[in-house]
Amino acid sequence: MVAPSLILMALVAAVPVAYAVWMSLHQYSVITPGLTRFAGLDNYIGELTSSEWWNALGITFLFTGVSVALELVIGLAMALLLNLAIRGRALIRTIVLFPYAILTVVSAITWRAIFDPDLGLVHAIATSLGLSDSGVVWLGQDGYALAVAIFADVWKTAPFVALLLLAGLQVIPEEVMEAAELDGASTWSRFTRITLPLLRPAIVLALIFRTLDALRVFDLPFVLTRGAHGTETLSVLAYRQLREQQAIGEGSATAILTFIIVMIVSFIYIRFAGGNIRAVSTRPNR
């Protein structure tokens, strides 16, 4: 019964991954098309001993850690706001979720224009307020460029986290909250002792989705800076090796190493956080 689905998954996922592994084990000539030689693990050793690869790995984890943490905090605040019984709640939800509906490439182009050092909105606001930008080129300096990339990512995907957490808030029984309020529990106590524990499955799910997505980020830093000025993630590095340098073997090795890192992080989440989901979802009501 499941054979057709397994075959489809193999064609869509397993075959491209296997082909990428095969390419990563070979050296390709940039002079003579089709000329290759088996290199074994040389491409992987070369990447793992390259400062360029380790720098991209550090940038990837820094981008992932900061952006996911901010998205979780902001997304939780947005979800709590959207869960309030107020007038115009449907309109507020639509406005809050609007950034997530925008394509990442379109969002990146917009933010690149906003942070343009000469004609951007940030420069215009600073000028109108009589403030000096101190010569800061937001997308042309290390540190600032990565900060803009993180800000743009949080702006776009925090609504997605809010949507997942809002779904978790919707299933929390009102009777539990009302009983705690009648017992004299403060708002903070109800939030920390009832809302957060019952919301843990949704939080873990949001963390899994966003972490795995952030580890593979490509389009946002590529459009903003093409990976320059401290924004070259592993995916951008793999693209540059494959497309610009025509280093097929090295680029494939970088892509496979990225795939392995994502798989390891997925295993860690499922192994440790997955148990929390089962524990919370099967815990009897008291």
C-alpha positions as CSV (number, residue, x, y, z in Angstrom):
1,M,0.0,0.0,0.0
2,V,2.8,2.4,0.8
3,A,5.1,1.2,-2.1
4,P,4.0,4.0,-4.5
5,S,4.7,6.7,-1.9
6,L,8.1,5.1,-1.1
7,I,9.0,5.0,-4.8
8,L,8.0,8.7,-5.3
9,M,10.0,9.7,-2.2
10,A,13.0,7.8,-3.6
11,L,12.8,9.5,-6.9
12,V,12.3,13.0,-5.5
13,A,14.7,12.8,-2.5
14,A,16.9,9.8,-2.4
15,V,18.1,9.8,-6.0
16,P,19.3,13.5,-6.0
17,V,21.0,13.0,-2.7
18,A,22.8,9.8,-3.9
19,Y,23.9,11.6,-7.1
20,A,25.3,14.5,-5.0
21,V,27.2,12.0,-2.9
22,W,28.6,10.4,-6.1
23,M,29.7,13.8,-7.4
24,S,31.3,14.7,-4.0
25,L,33.6,11.6,-4.4
26,H,35.0,12.8,-7.7
27,Q,37.2,15.6,-9.0
28,Y,35.9,17.4,-12.1
29,S,38.0,19.2,-14.7
30,V,37.0,22.8,-15.5
31,I,39.0,22.6,-18.8
32,T,37.8,19.4,-20.3
33,P,34.1,18.8,-19.9
34,G,33.3,15.3,-18.7
35,L,36.8,14.6,-17.5
36,T,36.6,13.2,-13.9
37,R,38.6,11.1,-11.6
38,F,37.7,9.3,-8.4
39,A,38.9,11.3,-5.4
40,G,37.4,9.3,-2.5
41,L,37.1,11.5,0.6
42,D,39.6,14.1,-0.6
43,N,36.8,16.7,-1.2
44,Y,35.4,16.2,2.3
45,I,38.9,16.3,3.9
46,G,39.6,19.5,2.0
47,E,36.4,21.1,3.2
48,L,36.8,20.1,6.8
49,T,40.3,21.5,6.9
50,S,39.4,24.7,5.1
51,S,39.0,27.9,7.1
52,E,36.5,29.0,4.6
53,W,34.1,26.1,5.4
54,W,34.5,26.6,9.1
55,N,33.8,30.3,8.8
56,A,30.6,29.5,6.8
57,L,29.6,27.0,9.5
58,G,30.1,29.5,12.2
59,I,28.0,32.1,10.4
60,T,25.3,29.6,9.7
61,F,25.0,28.6,13.4
62,L,25.2,32.3,14.5
63,F,22.4,33.2,12.1
64,T,20.3,30.2,13.1
65,G,20.7,30.7,16.9
66,V,20.0,34.4,17.0
67,S,17.2,34.4,14.4
68,V,15.4,31.4,15.9
69,A,15.6,32.7,19.4
70,L,14.3,36.1,18.4
71,E,11.5,34.5,16.3
72,L,10.4,32.4,19.3
73,V,10.2,35.3,21.7
74,I,8.5,37.6,19.2
75,G,6.3,34.9,17.8
76,L,5.1,33.9,21.3
77,A,4.3,37.6,22.1
78,M,2.4,37.9,18.8
79,A,0.5,34.6,19.5
80,L,-0.6,35.8,22.9
81,L,-1.8,39.0,21.4
82,L,-3.7,37.3,18.6
83,N,-5.3,35.0,21.1
84,L,-7.0,37.8,23.0
85,A,-10.7,38.2,22.6
86,I,-10.7,41.7,21.2
87,R,-12.6,43.5,18.4
88,G,-11.0,43.3,15.0
89,R,-9.1,40.2,15.9
90,A,-9.4,38.8,12.4
91,L,-8.0,42.0,10.8
92,I,-5.1,42.0,13.3
93,R,-4.3,38.4,12.5
94,T,-4.3,39.2,8.8
95,I,-1.9,42.1,9.2
96,V,0.4,40.3,11.6
97,L,0.7,37.2,9.3
98,F,1.2,39.3,6.1
99,P,5.0,39.3,6.1
100,Y,5.1,35.5,6.0
101,A,3.0,35.6,2.8
102,I,5.7,37.6,0.9
103,L,8.2,35.6,-1.0
104,T,11.7,35.6,0.6
105,V,13.4,36.9,-2.5
106,V,10.9,39.8,-2.7
107,S,11.4,40.5,1.0
108,A,15.2,40.5,0.6
109,I,15.0,42.9,-2.3
110,T,12.8,45.2,-0.3
111,W,15.1,45.2,2.7
112,R,18.1,45.7,0.5
113,A,16.5,48.8,-0.9
114,I,15.5,50.0,2.6
115,F,19.1,49.8,3.8
116,D,20.6,51.4,0.8
117,P,23.3,53.8,2.1
118,D,22.3,56.6,-0.2
119,L,18.6,56.2,-1.2
120,G,17.3,53.8,1.4
121,L,14.5,54.5,3.9
122,V,16.8,54.1,6.9
123,H,19.1,56.8,5.5
124,A,16.1,59.1,4.7
125,I,14.7,58.8,8.2
126,A,18.1,59.5,9.8
127,T,18.5,62.5,7.5
128,S,15.1,63.9,8.3
129,L,15.6,63.5,12.0
130,G,19.0,65.3,11.8
131,L,20.8,62.2,12.8
132,S,24.1,61.1,11.4
133,D,24.6,57.5,10.0
134,S,28.3,57.8,10.9
135,G,29.1,56.4,7.5
136,V,27.6,53.0,8.2
137,V,27.0,50.9,5.0
138,W,24.6,48.4,6.4
139,L,25.0,45.8,3.8
140,G,28.7,46.6,3.1
141,Q,30.3,46.0,6.5
142,D,30.9,42.9,8.5
143,G,28.5,42.6,11.4
144,Y,26.0,45.1,10.1
145,A,25.3,42.9,7.0
146,L,24.6,39.8,9.2
147,A,22.5,41.9,11.5
148,V,20.3,43.1,8.6
149,A,20.0,39.5,7.4
150,I,18.9,38.3,10.8
151,F,16.4,41.3,11.1
152,A,14.9,40.5,7.7
153,D,14.6,36.8,8.5
154,V,12.9,37.6,11.9
155,W,10.5,40.0,10.3
156,K,9.4,37.5,7.7
157,T,9.2,34.3,9.7
158,A,8.2,35.4,13.2
159,P,4.6,35.4,12.0
160,F,5.0,31.7,11.0
161,V,6.1,30.9,14.6
162,A,3.2,32.9,15.9
163,L,0.8,30.9,13.7
164,L,2.1,27.6,15.1
165,L,2.0,28.9,18.7
166,L,-1.5,30.4,18.2
167,A,-2.7,26.9,17.1
168,G,-1.3,25.6,20.4
169,L,-3.0,28.3,22.4
170,Q,-6.3,27.5,20.8
171,V,-6.4,23.9,22.2
172,I,-5.6,24.9,25.8
173,P,-8.9,24.3,27.8
174,E,-10.5,27.5,29.1
175,E,-11.6,25.6,32.1
176,V,-8.1,25.1,33.3
177,M,-7.3,28.8,33.1
178,E,-10.6,29.8,34.8
179,A,-10.0,27.3,37.6
180,A,-6.5,28.7,38.2
181,E,-7.9,32.3,38.2
182,L,-10.5,31.3,40.7
183,D,-7.8,29.8,42.9
184,G,-6.1,33.2,43.0
185,A,-3.3,32.5,40.6
186,S,-1.7,35.6,39.1
187,T,-1.4,36.3,35.4
188,W,2.3,35.5,35.5
189,S,1.7,32.3,37.4
190,R,-1.0,31.1,34.9
191,F,1.4,31.9,32.1
192,T,4.5,30.1,33.5
193,R,2.7,27.2,35.2
194,I,-0.1,26.5,32.8
195,T,0.3,28.2,29.4
196,L,3.9,27.4,28.8
197,P,3.8,23.7,29.8
198,L,0.7,23.1,27.7
199,L,2.2,25.1,24.8
200,R,5.5,23.1,24.9
201,P,4.6,20.7,22.0
202,A,3.8,23.7,19.7
203,I,7.0,25.5,20.8
204,V,9.1,22.4,20.0
205,L,7.5,22.0,16.7
206,A,8.1,25.7,15.8
207,L,11.8,25.3,16.9
208,I,12.2,22.2,14.7
209,F,10.7,23.9,11.6
210,R,12.6,27.1,12.0
211,T,16.0,25.7,13.0
212,L,16.1,23.3,10.1
213,D,15.0,26.0,7.7
214,A,17.5,28.5,9.1
215,L,20.4,26.0,8.8
216,R,19.7,25.8,5.0
217,V,19.2,29.5,4.5
218,F,20.3,30.6,1.0
219,D,18.0,33.1,-0.7
220,L,18.0,35.8,2.0
221,P,21.8,36.3,2.3
222,F,22.4,35.7,-1.4
223,V,20.0,38.4,-2.5
224,L,21.1,40.9,0.2
225,T,24.9,40.6,-0.1
226,R,25.6,37.5,-2.3
227,G,27.3,36.1,0.8
228,A,29.8,39.0,1.2
229,H,30.7,40.8,4.4
230,G,30.2,38.0,6.8
231,T,26.9,36.5,5.5
232,E,28.2,33.5,3.6
233,T,26.3,30.5,5.0
234,L,27.0,26.9,4.1
235,S,24.3,27.0,1.3
236,V,25.8,30.2,-0.2
237,L,29.3,28.6,0.0
238,A,28.0,25.5,-1.8
239,Y,26.4,27.6,-4.5
240,R,29.5,29.7,-5.0
241,Q,31.7,26.6,-5.4
242,L,29.3,24.9,-7.7
243,R,28.2,27.8,-9.9
244,E,30.9,30.4,-9.8
245,Q,34.0,28.3,-9.3
246,Q,32.8,25.3,-11.1
247,A,34.2,23.1,-8.3
248,I,31.6,20.4,-8.7
249,G,33.3,18.0,-6.3
250,E,34.0,20.5,-3.5
251,G,30.6,22.1,-3.8
252,S,28.8,18.7,-3.7
253,A,30.9,17.9,-0.6
254,T,29.8,21.1,1.1
255,A,26.2,20.4,0.2
256,I,26.4,16.9,1.6
257,L,28.1,18.1,4.8
258,T,25.2,20.6,5.2
259,F,22.7,17.8,4.7
260,I,24.5,15.7,7.4
261,I,24.5,18.7,9.8
262,V,20.7,19.2,9.3
263,M,20.1,15.5,9.8
264,I,22.2,15.5,13.1
265,V,20.2,18.5,14.4
266,S,17.0,16.8,13.4
267,F,18.0,13.7,15.3
268,I,18.9,15.7,18.4
269,Y,15.5,17.5,18.3
270,I,13.6,14.2,17.8
271,R,15.6,12.3,20.4
272,F,15.4,14.9,23.2
273,A,12.6,17.3,22.4
274,G,10.4,14.6,20.8
275,G,10.1,12.9,24.1
276,N,8.8,16.1,25.7
277,I,6.1,16.3,23.0
278,R,4.9,12.8,23.8
279,A,5.2,13.4,27.6
280,V,3.1,16.5,27.4
281,S,0.5,15.2,25.0
282,T,-0.1,12.0,27.0
283,R,0.0,13.6,30.5
284,P,-3.4,13.1,32.2
285,N,-5.4,16.1,33.2
286,R,-5.4,16.8,36.9
